[in-house]
């Protein structure tokens, strides 16, 4: 089943998982993989069922809770998204902070801004050099006070926006500058990143998008 899943044959993979689960229904790893296969064939209800069984039979053995949180977030069920994201944080490692981000976004969508800030504060303390928490804090600021407030968060973070690792923070900054008509500031930020790392594709892509938004198609194509 796993091999078929890797070969992008989710329907065949799901059939194999079904055979195995008949003999070993409480295998959390197989339930988790069956959930992935079900999602890949477009059966979201089946995927949720399999992920739920994976949690029931082996809490903490798979990332099923995170997968459920992502699905519920996409469905607009922010309460359940937050519940399962926090369950993932409680019982599983979160080396990239993905569960924290889903939890914070679900809390934001539910207008629970203080809860979102608490989640992001934990994320920032774990990954002080990562731009992830700062970008999400900027989103909260944007919802509360507009683009200038979001810009202030990114600037106050003291992230090196010329570092390719912080390209998403640079995107956030540029988008907010453009939203309030500060095209010059947006271009200056992009150009500083390109000057520091001329071969960085992220900064070049961002400059192309800037030119396209500005109506300068020849420069965008270049």
C-alpha positions as CSV (number, residue, x, y, z in Angstrom):
1,X,0.0,0.0,0.0
2,X,2.8,2.4,0.9
3,X,4.6,1.7,-2.4
4,X,1.5,2.2,-4.4
5,X,0.9,5.5,-2.5
6,X,4.4,6.6,-3.4
7,X,3.7,5.7,-7.0
8,X,0.7,8.1,-7.0
9,X,-1.8,5.2,-7.2
10,X,-4.0,6.1,-4.2
11,X,-7.0,4.0,-5.2
12,X,-4.9,0.9,-5.5
13,X,-3.1,1.8,-2.3
14,X,-6.4,2.2,-0.4
15,X,-7.5,-1.2,-1.5
16,X,-4.3,-2.7,-0.1
17,X,-4.7,-0.9,3.1
18,X,-8.3,-2.2,3.4
19,X,-7.0,-5.7,3.1
20,X,-4.4,-5.2,5.8
21,X,-6.8,-3.4,8.1
22,X,-9.2,-6.3,7.9
23,X,-6.6,-8.3,9.8
24,X,-5.1,-5.5,11.9
25,X,-7.8,-2.8,12.4
26,X,-6.0,-1.1,15.3
27,X,-2.8,-0.4,13.4
28,X,-2.4,3.4,13.7
29,X,0.3,3.7,11.0
30,X,-1.9,1.9,8.5
31,X,-4.9,4.0,9.5
32,X,-2.8,7.1,8.9
33,X,-1.7,6.0,5.5
34,X,-5.2,4.9,4.6
35,X,-6.3,8.5,5.5
36,X,-3.7,9.9,3.1
37,X,-4.8,7.6,0.3
38,X,-8.5,8.5,0.9
39,X,-7.7,12.2,0.8
40,X,-5.8,11.7,-2.4
41,X,-8.8,10.1,-4.0
42,X,-11.0,13.0,-2.8
43,X,-12.8,11.1,0.0
44,X,-12.5,13.6,2.8
45,X,-15.0,11.9,5.0
46,X,-13.1,8.6,4.8
47,X,-9.8,10.4,5.4
48,X,-11.2,12.0,8.6
49,X,-12.5,8.6,9.7
50,X,-9.1,6.9,9.2
51,X,-7.2,9.7,11.0
52,X,-9.7,9.5,13.9
53,X,-9.0,5.8,14.1
54,X,-5.3,6.4,14.0
55,X,-5.6,8.7,17.0
56,X,-7.8,6.3,18.9
57,X,-5.5,3.3,18.4
58,X,-2.2,5.1,18.8
59,X,-2.3,8.6,20.3
60,X,1.0,10.3,19.4
61,X,2.2,7.7,17.0
62,X,1.3,9.6,13.8
63,X,0.5,13.1,12.6
64,X,-3.2,12.3,12.2
65,X,-4.3,15.1,14.6
66,X,-2.5,17.7,12.4
67,X,-4.0,16.3,9.2
68,X,-7.4,16.5,10.8
69,X,-6.8,20.0,11.9
70,X,-5.8,21.0,8.4
71,X,-8.9,19.4,6.9
72,X,-11.2,21.1,9.4
73,X,-9.5,24.4,8.9
74,X,-10.1,24.1,5.1
75,X,-13.8,23.2,5.9
76,X,-14.1,26.4,8.0
77,X,-14.7,24.5,11.2
78,X,-12.2,26.5,13.2
79,X,-13.2,25.1,16.6
80,X,-12.3,21.5,15.6
81,X,-9.2,22.7,13.7
82,X,-7.9,24.4,16.9
83,X,-8.8,21.4,19.0
84,X,-6.9,18.9,16.9
85,X,-3.9,21.2,16.2
86,X,-3.5,21.6,20.0
87,X,-3.9,17.9,20.4
88,X,-1.0,17.4,17.9
89,X,1.1,19.9,19.9
90,X,0.4,18.1,23.1
91,X,1.2,14.6,22.0
92,X,3.6,14.9,19.1
93,X,6.8,16.8,18.3
94,X,6.3,19.9,16.1
95,X,9.7,20.4,14.6
96,X,8.7,22.9,12.0
97,X,5.9,24.6,14.0
98,X,3.2,23.5,11.5
99,X,0.7,22.6,14.2
100,X,1.3,25.9,16.0
101,X,0.6,27.8,12.8
102,X,-2.7,25.9,12.1
103,X,-3.8,26.4,15.7
104,X,-3.0,30.1,15.6
105,X,-4.8,30.6,12.3
106,X,-7.8,28.7,13.5
107,X,-7.9,30.9,16.6
108,X,-7.5,34.0,14.5
109,X,-10.3,32.9,12.2
110,X,-12.5,32.4,15.3
111,X,-11.6,36.0,16.4
112,X,-9.8,34.5,19.4
113,X,-6.8,36.9,18.9
114,X,-5.4,36.6,22.5
115,X,-5.4,32.8,22.2
116,X,-3.7,33.1,18.8
117,X,-1.0,35.4,20.2
118,X,-0.4,33.0,23.1
119,X,0.2,30.1,20.6
120,X,2.5,32.2,18.5
121,X,4.4,33.4,21.5
122,X,5.2,29.8,22.3
123,X,6.2,29.2,18.7
124,X,8.5,32.2,18.7
125,X,10.2,31.1,21.9
126,X,10.9,27.7,20.3
127,X,12.1,29.1,17.0
128,X,13.5,32.6,17.7
129,X,15.4,32.8,14.4
130,X,12.5,31.7,12.3
131,X,10.2,34.1,10.4
132,X,7.1,31.9,10.8
133,X,5.8,33.3,14.1
134,X,6.5,36.9,13.1
135,X,4.5,36.5,9.9
136,X,1.6,35.2,11.8
137,X,1.8,38.0,14.4
138,X,1.8,40.4,11.4
139,X,-1.5,38.8,10.2
140,X,-3.0,39.4,13.6
141,X,-1.8,43.0,13.5
142,X,-3.2,43.4,10.0
143,X,-6.6,42.2,11.1
144,X,-6.6,44.6,14.1
145,X,-4.9,47.7,12.7
146,X,-4.3,47.3,8.9
147,X,-1.2,47.0,6.8
148,X,0.9,49.6,8.6
149,X,0.5,47.7,11.9
150,X,1.6,44.5,10.1
151,X,4.6,46.4,8.7
152,X,5.5,47.5,12.2
153,X,5.5,43.9,13.4
154,X,7.9,42.7,10.6
155,X,10.2,45.7,11.1
156,X,10.2,45.2,14.9
157,X,11.1,41.5,14.5
158,X,14.6,42.6,13.4
159,X,14.7,39.7,10.9
160,X,17.3,40.0,8.2
161,X,15.0,40.5,5.2
162,X,17.8,40.1,2.8
163,X,18.3,36.5,3.9
164,X,16.6,34.0,1.5
165,X,15.5,32.0,4.6
166,X,13.2,35.0,5.4
167,X,11.6,35.4,2.0
168,X,8.1,34.9,3.3
169,X,8.6,37.7,5.8
170,X,9.8,39.9,2.9
171,X,6.7,39.0,0.9
172,X,4.6,40.0,3.9
173,X,6.3,43.3,4.1
174,X,6.2,44.1,0.4
175,X,2.5,43.2,0.2
176,X,1.6,45.5,3.0
177,X,3.7,48.4,1.6
178,X,1.8,48.0,-1.7
179,X,-1.5,47.8,0.0
180,X,-1.0,51.3,1.4
181,X,0.6,52.8,-1.7
182,X,4.2,52.6,-0.7
183,X,5.6,51.2,-3.9
184,X,9.0,52.8,-3.4
185,X,9.5,51.2,0.0
186,X,8.4,47.8,-1.4
187,X,10.8,48.0,-4.3
188,X,13.7,49.1,-2.0
189,X,13.1,46.1,0.3
190,X,13.2,43.7,-2.7
191,X,16.2,45.3,-4.3
192,X,18.1,45.1,-1.0
193,X,17.5,41.3,-0.9
194,X,18.6,41.0,-4.6
195,X,21.8,43.0,-3.9
196,X,22.7,40.8,-1.0
197,X,21.9,37.5,-2.9
198,X,21.7,38.2,-6.6
199,X,21.1,34.5,-7.5
200,X,18.2,34.0,-5.0
201,X,15.2,33.0,-7.1
202,X,12.7,34.0,-4.3
203,X,13.7,37.6,-4.4
204,X,13.8,37.7,-8.3
205,X,10.3,36.2,-8.3
206,X,9.1,38.8,-5.9
207,X,10.6,41.6,-8.1
208,X,8.8,40.1,-11.1
209,X,5.5,40.1,-9.3
210,X,6.1,43.7,-8.2
211,X,6.7,44.8,-11.8
212,X,3.6,42.9,-13.0
213,X,1.4,44.6,-10.3
214,X,2.9,47.9,-11.4
215,X,2.0,47.2,-15.0
216,X,5.6,46.9,-16.2
217,X,5.3,43.6,-18.1
218,X,8.7,43.8,-20.0
219,X,10.5,44.1,-16.6
220,X,8.3,41.4,-15.1
221,X,9.2,39.0,-17.9
222,X,12.9,39.8,-17.5
